[in-house]
Amino acid sequence: MLNHSPTPCIAVGIDGSQSALDAALWAIDEAVHFGVPLRLVNVVEPAEPALNDPGDLAPRMAAAEVAVRNALTAVESTKRPVTIEAEILQGRPVQTLLEAARSALILGIGARGLKHATQGRIGSTAAALSAAAHCPVVIVRAQRPHGGHNRAVVIELDDTARGGAVLQRGLDAAKRRNAPVFVLTPARMHADVQAQWQRRLAEWQHRYSDLDITSVSTQGGGLDYIAAHADSIQLVVVSRERRNGLGALVGAPGNAALRDTDCSIMVCEPHNAL
């Protein structure tokens, strides 16, 4: 089941887990919005050279076929007008997914991969992809039905020089979802930086006048705020180069704080990669 194309797409890593299916379903709206295919990618690791057992690959390839077919069925069952591509590749998961997503607009991955589902933590694959991909990486959590309120998009900013690209990513995502926006900024800023930020915020509020944009000052990074409000947040948008590092948010601390929510995280690539 191979259908590789270098054209723009929304790519999703498929590993047979329920979390990967959630990521595929989440990605449908993105693919429809951008008018690009939804590409489902499964990576089968090669056999260890020491084992020298070609037969070891066959059952893993069969499992990959099942995983991709289940994802195809889940996406098709939504009856959304999306073109679906699927490919099964062999290689190391991180490097192979990075290469497969080279032309992607967004790379989606489940918050809990198959190997880590019982431990309840984000796998190292998701963290490594977030740190190296050429496009935004979205770590997707299960989407559960919610009552009437419209959940927010939260954008974490910690540096005005890098913040413009992250802010635009987040505001565009909020506009597509018609969601309120909370922009998190450090509580401690020099007066001139604070004034510059307020001017830039006013510009963005004017540019996105149809959005409800609120600035929130936070102490010591945004994780505490995100954890406290996770049930009312649908997406958190952060920079790969966030001051406190990605590990606190997409690693064990963030996963522990968000594990019982469906709050997804978008990690934006550096500005010069846009």
Residue, then its C-alpha position, 0 to 999 in steps of 0.5 A: m500500500l504505497n502512494h508517495s507524493p512530494t506534493p503538499c499534504i497533511a501528514v499523520g503518523i499511524d502506528g496502530s494505536q487509538s491515539a493515531l486514529d484520533a490524530a488522523l480524524w483531527a487532521i481531516d479538517e486541516a486537509v479540507h481547509f488547505g485543500v491538500p491530501l491527508r497522507l497516512v504514514n506507517v513506519v516499520e522498523p527494519a529487523e535488527p542485523a544481529l537477528n538476521d531473520p527476514g521472516d521477522l519482517a512479515p508479521r510487522m508488515a502485516a500489522a502495518e497494513v492493518a493499522v493503515r487500513n483501519a485509519l483509512t476506514a475511520v477517515e472514510s467513515t466520516k464522509r468528508p471530502v478529503t483525498i487520502e494517501a497512504e504509505i508504509l515505509q521501512g526505516r527508523p521512525v523519527q528519520t523516516l517520518l521526518e522525510a515523509a513529512r518534508s512537503a507536509l504543511i502539518l505533521g500530526i501524531g498521537a499523544r500516546g503511541l502504541k508502545h507507550a499506551t499502557q504507560g500513559r505518556i507521550g513517546s520519545t518519537a513525538a518529542a523528537l519529531s517536534a524538535a526537528a520537523h520542517c513543519p508544525v507538529v501537532i500532538v493530538r489527544a482524543q477528541r471528546p464531545h463537549g457541551g455548548h462552550n467554545r474551547a479556546v486556542v492558547i498561544e504561548l509567547d516568550d520572546t517578541a522576536r520569535g513570537g510573530a510567526v507563532l502568533q500568526r500560526g495560532l491566530d490562523a488556527a483559532k480563526r478556522r475554529n472560530a475559537p477565543v484566543f488567550v495569548l500567554t506572555p511572561a509576567r516579568m518583562h522590561a518596560d520597553v519590551q512590554a510596550q512593544w508587545q502591547r503595540r504588536l498585540a493591538e496590531w494583531q487584534h486589529r488584523y484579526s478583529d473577528l477573534d476574541i483575543t485576550s493577553v494573559s501574564t503568567q509566572g514561570g512559563g505557561l504549563d501551570y496555566i495550561a494545566a489549570h484550564a486544560d478542559s477549556i482549551q482545544l489547542v496550545v500553540v508554542s514555539r519549538e524554541r520555547r524558553n523553558g524547553l519542549g520537554a516540560l510541555v511535550g514530555a512527562p510533565g506536560n503529559a501528566a498535566l494533560r493526560d485526562t484532557d483532549c488538549s492538543i499541542m502544536v509545536c511551530e518550526p523556527h521562523n526561517a523555516l516558514 
